[in-house]
Amino acid sequence: MTAETDLLPLPPLWICPNVEPADFPEVAKALIDYARANVAHATAARDAEIEALRAKVERLNRILGRIVDGDGDSTTKILFGTDAFAAAREYLLSDQEEGK
């Protein structure tokens, strides 16, 4: 899987054609920083989308917790139909009130 990505501009240090061996550690650090910045730049949108999806899954799991009543033992009761919708609606309304 490959995708076209715009790279960030090169650091000014790399424009110099004559790099002395004494400058290698500084050049290596600049290369590492440049690579890290490009990775962060290229993945920022995807990271934001992942976080939004995680928040959505967490919210849906809280709603599901209202529909599945119990803690997984023999007393677990799954609400169906209007009971399930009523429980989810109640939770969503309380969730909206907390968000205000």
Number of C-alpha atoms within 10 A of each C-alpha: 2 4 6 6 11 9 13 13 8 11 12 8 13 12 9 7 7 8 12 8 9 8 11 11 10 12 17 11 11 17 16 12 13 17 14 12 14 17 14 12 14 17 13 12 10 10 12 11 12 12 11 12 12 12 12 12 12 12 14 14 12 15 20 17 16 20 20 16 15 13 10 9 7 7 9 11 13 14 16 12 7 9 12 18 15 15 19 19 14 13 18 16 11 11 14 9 9 8 7 5
